[in-house]
Amino acid sequence: MNQLASTTSAGIRPFRFTAPDAELAELRRRIETTRWPDGETVNDSSQGARLATMRKLARHWASGYDWRRIEARINAAPNFLTTIDALDFHFVHVRSRHDDALPLLLAHGWPGTFVERMKVIAPLTDPTAHGADASDAFHLVIPSMPGYGFSARPAATGWNPPRIADAYSALMDRLGYRRWVASGTDWGAIVVDLMAAKHPSGLAGIHTNMAGAVPAHIDAAASRGEPPPAGLSEEELRAFEQLAFAYRHIGYARMNGDRPQTMTGLADSPIGLAAYLIDLYPKSYEMIARSIDGHPEGLTPDDVLDSVTLFWLTGTVLSAARLYWENKTAYFSVKGVTLPVAVSAFPDELYQAPRSWCEQAYPKLVHYNRLDRGGHFPSWEQPELFCKEVRAGFRTLR
């Protein structure tokens, strides 16, 4: 029997989204009438998103980009809404044709949306059509975080990562899954770590590409700009340097966490919104900028605009940013997870987690792989690699 047929009575409603033509026309008008700033005074991106890059993106957004393309892909997937803890959650739920598929929740983060996961839906749910075995099949549940995408925007305080972790666990229970796994990116990585630390009934293990594995004293030193502690291995020293660099270059997180409501202009200017969202941190920005300049490395300009346009059409940039204001959880430190964990350490992640730290943080580390390419959003940037990692990571938990 179809899983969804048996759960609709539990308050799950089908969902579909169609952007009004007038809103798309207004978006185009605003892009075309952008009041541009002067250019940077350096020959690199050290001052942020470069003017030439933003002008090129704007030209494509106004005249070459087609929102209806991604909208059709979104609506072709099974989309749903359900109310959990008095808030409407949007999620995509795709069941595999393979009966023994393992249920998998994919959690996204900032400034992502569920759209970044769409490239991996087909290969994970239908592995035999993508060069993998039926034994590696997954049923997928892809929720939108509160205040992101099509999920409701919280009207009161309190929606922090631990509460989201509880909501996601409740969602899997509502769908009737009694044994399942989860994988997270960015905020999603923190949420699945917290889910695993809470050890909800049914959660068999997690996968992460942003491991919560940094020893507390090392994380503190990196965040304060102090020298590295003594005794670090070469791999650990490299990770410390990456962390220190990340802490110096995540100004967006400080602004989101301190004064998110002040960023009103992001809800009024499409180009302002786009510049803010693509300048996540230097390595991510440089990869996106190269794609805009015609050298795609997994992402295309349309991929970038799919996410930015979704933020624009749903008016969710400030509601999404407020998650940083709500948060009291350390980004990278150990969360006390005792369930089985799979770690994929990508080189262009905020830090490439050393095996030694992961073994200490996750006593049941069932998979660790140090990859040679890929970054903070692997399912979006390197979907084939991501699928291989998820399959390998959860193979022992089936």
N, C-alpha and C positions, 0 to 999 in steps of 0.2 A: 504494500500500500504506500502511496506517496506520503512522505513524512509531513508535508505541509497540509495535506487534506485532513490529517488527524489533529492539527494544532490550530487551525483557523478559529475554532470555537474558543480558544484561549485568549482571544483578543488580538490576533494577527491579521492585519488588513493589507491587501494588495496596494501597491503604490506605483504611480506613473508620473513623470514630470514632462511638461511641455512649456518651454519658455515662450511667452507672448512675442509675436513679431514686433510689436511696438517697443518692447524692452531691448530686443536685439538691435533695432534701428537706433534707439537712444544710446546704447552702448557704442555703436559705430560713430555716432555724431560726437560723443564726448571724446573718443580717441582722436578723431580728425581735428578737433578744436582744442587739443591739449595746449596749455600754456607752458612751453618748455623752459627749463632753467638754462643757465650757461653751462658749458662743459667743465669737466674736471681739469685741474691744473697739473696733472701728472699724466704720464704715458702708460699707465697701467690701471688696475682696478682697486688700488689701495685706498681710494676715497669712496668706493662703493660701485654700484651699477653704473656703467659708463654710458654717456649720452648717446654715442653712436649705436651702441647695442640696443638701447631702449627705443631709439628712432626706428631701427630696423624691425624690431619686434612690433612696434606700433603699426608700421606700414602693412605688415602681414596680417595683424589682427583686424585692421580696418578693411582690407581688400581681398585677402587670400584665405583667411580662416573661416571654417564653416562649423559653427556650433552644432547644427543639426546632425552632423556626422557622429559625434560622440553621444549626442542625445539619443540617437537611434540605437547605439550600442548599449547605452544604459538601460533603455526601455526594453531591449531584447532579453535582458537578464531578469530573473525573478526578484523584484524589489518589493519590500514590505515595510510597514510601520507597526510598532507595538509599544504600548505604554508600560514603562518600568519605573517604579519609584516616582510616579506622577509626571514623568517626562516621556515624550514621544521619541523613540529611537527608530531611525531608518537602518535597514540592513538588506544586503543582497544574500540570498540563500539558494545555492546551486547544488543539487544532489547529483552525485555520480551515477552512471548507469551500472556501475559495479557494486553489487550488494554488500560486499565486505569492506567498502571504503571507510576510511577513518575520518570522523568529523573533525574539522579544523577551523578554528576561529582566527581570522587575520585582522590584526588591529593596526590602524594607521596612526600617524601623529601630525605635528605641525611642520611646514604648512601644507601637509598632504590632505588628501581626501580618499574616500573609498575608490575613486577612479584610478589611483595609482596601482591598485591591485587587479585591475581588469585584464591586464596582459597575461596573468597567470591562471585565470579561471579555467580556460580550456585545457591546458596541459596538466593541471593538477586534478581536475575532475575526470578527464578522459585521457589517461596516460598512454593507452595503447595506440591512440591516434597521433601521439607525439614522441614515439620512440622509446617509451618506458613500459613497464610491466603493469598488468592489472592489479597486482598486489600493492602497488604504490598509489592507488586511487584515494582521493579525499572527497568528502562532502564539504563544501565551503560555506562558511558564515562570515560575511564581511560587514560589520557595523560601521556606521558613521558616528564619530564621537559627539557628545553633547555640544551643541553650538556650532557644529561643522556640517557642511553639506545640507542634506535633507533632514537631519535630526533637529529636534526643537532646540531653540535657544533658551537656556535656563534664565528664568526671571528672578531668581533669588540665588544667594551665595550657597556654597557647599558642594558644588560638583567638582571634586578634586580626583586625582588618580585612584585612591583607594575606593571611592564611591563608584567610579566608572568600572573598576575591577569587579565589584559586587554586581553591578548591572549586567556586565557581560556574562558573568556566571549564571545569573538569573535568565538571561536570554537563551543560553544553551540548554538550561533545564526546561524552559518553556517550549523549546523546539523538540523536546523529548529525547535528547541525547544523554545517555547514561555513562558514556565513556568517550572522552574527546581530548584534543590537544589544542594548543594556541601558539601563534607566532606574532611577534610585534616589532614595529619599526618606530624610532623616535619616541613620542609619548606612548605609542603602542607597546614598545619594548618595556617601558617602566610599568605600564598597566599589567602586562602578562607576568612580569616578575612579581608584582604585588598579588596577582591572582594565585600564582604558585605558592607564595609565602603564606597566603590564607588557606591554601590546600582545600579548595571547595570539592565537594563530592563530584566525582566524574572526571576531573582534570587529571590526565595521566602524565602530562609532561609539557614542556614549552620549548620553543625555538626562538632565538634572538640574534639580531645582527648588531645590537648595541648593548653589549653585556653589562649588567649591573655587577661588576666584578672588581672595581678599583678599591684597594684597601683604604680605609678612612684617612689614615695619616698621609698617604700619597695624594689622595683627592684633595685634601685640605691644602697641601703644599702647592699643588698645581693651580688651584683656584686663587691662591693668594700671591701668585707670581714668585714663589720662593724657589731656591735651588732644589734640584732633585735629592731625595733622601739617599743616604749612602747604601751601597750593597745591591743596587739594581742591576739586573742582567742587561745585556745589550738590547734585547727585545723589550724589556720593561722600561728601559731608559727612553727608547723610541716612543713607547706608548705615553710615558710621562710628558715628553716634549709635545706630542700631539694634543694631549689634554690641556697643557698650559697654553698652547696656541689657540685651542678652541675657546677656552675661558676668556682670552683676550679679544676674541672676534665673534662673540655672540651678543652684540649690543641689542639685537631684536629681543632676545630673551629678557634682558634687563628692562627694556621699555615695556614689553608685554607684562612683565611681572610687577612693575611698579605703577605705571600710569596708562593702562591700556585704553581707557576711555578718551584720553587726550588725542588719540590718533584718528580723530574724526575724518580727516582728509582722505584716509584710505577708503572710506565708504562713499566718497564723493568723486574721486578721480580714478578712473581705470588704470591709467599709466602709473600713478602713484602707488596703487595697489600692486600692480605687476612688479615694479621695481623693488618694493618691500618684500614680496614673496620670493622672488628669485635670488635675492641676496642673503641667503640663509647663513652661509659661512663661506670662506674663500674658495675651497676646493669645489664645493657644490656649485657656487656661482660660476666659476671658470668653466666647468663642464657644460653648464646651461648656456653660457655665453658662446662657447665654441659651437654648440648646436644651432644657435640663432645665426651665427656667422657662416653656416653651411657645412659644418663638420660634425655631424651627429655621432655621439658615442653612446648609443642606446636610447637617447632621448631625441625627439624632433621638436621644432618650434610648436607644432600642433599639440604634442604631449604637454608642453609647458602651458600653453594657452587653455587646454582643457581644464586644468586645475584652477588656473587664475579666473577663468570665466565662470566656473562653478561658484567660486567664492563671491564673484560679482553678482551673479543672478540670484543667489540665495541671501546676499547681504550679511554674510557671516564672519567677516574678517575680525570684527571687534569681539563678537561672542566667542570665537575660537581663541583669540589672543588672551581672553580673560582666564583661560586655564592656567596660564603661568602665574597670574595673580592668586589663584586659588591654591596653587601647589605648595606643599611643605615637604615634599619628598626629594631627597638628593638624586640628581640625575644619574650618576654613574656608579655610586657606591653599592656595597653589598646589601641585599634586602632580606637575607635569611631564607633562601629557597632550598628546600630539601627534596623536591620532586626531581625526576630526570630532566636534564636540560641539554639542548643542542645549541652550539654556538658557531656561527659563521662570522669569521673575522675578516671583513673587507678592508682593503688598504686605505680607501678614501672615506671611511667612516670617521666620525669625530675623534675616535681613537681605535686603533686596531688591537683588540684585547689579546694580551699574551696568554698562552695556555696556562702558565703558572698561576696567574691571577684567577682564571676561570676554574681551575681545579680546586683552588681554595674557596672560591665563592659558591661553587656548585658541587657539593660532594657526590652527586650522582650525575656527573658529566658523561653523557652517552655519545656525544659527537663533538669534535672540534676540528675546524678546518680553517686554515689561513690562506685566503685567496689572493690572487695576483691582480685582480681588477674588480671594480665595483665600489660603490660608496654608500651614502646614508639611506638611499631609497632603492635597494637592490631589486625589488620586484618590478619597479618602474624603469630603472636604468639597465639592469641585467636580468631580465625575466628568466632566461634559460638557466643561468647559473643559480638563481634563487630557487627555482623548482628542483634542481638537482640537490641543492643543500637541504631543502625541506624534506624531500624523499629520503635522503640518507639519514637525516637527523632523527626522523620518526620511525625508521625501519625496525628498530629493535623494540618499539613500543606497541606494535600491532598484535 
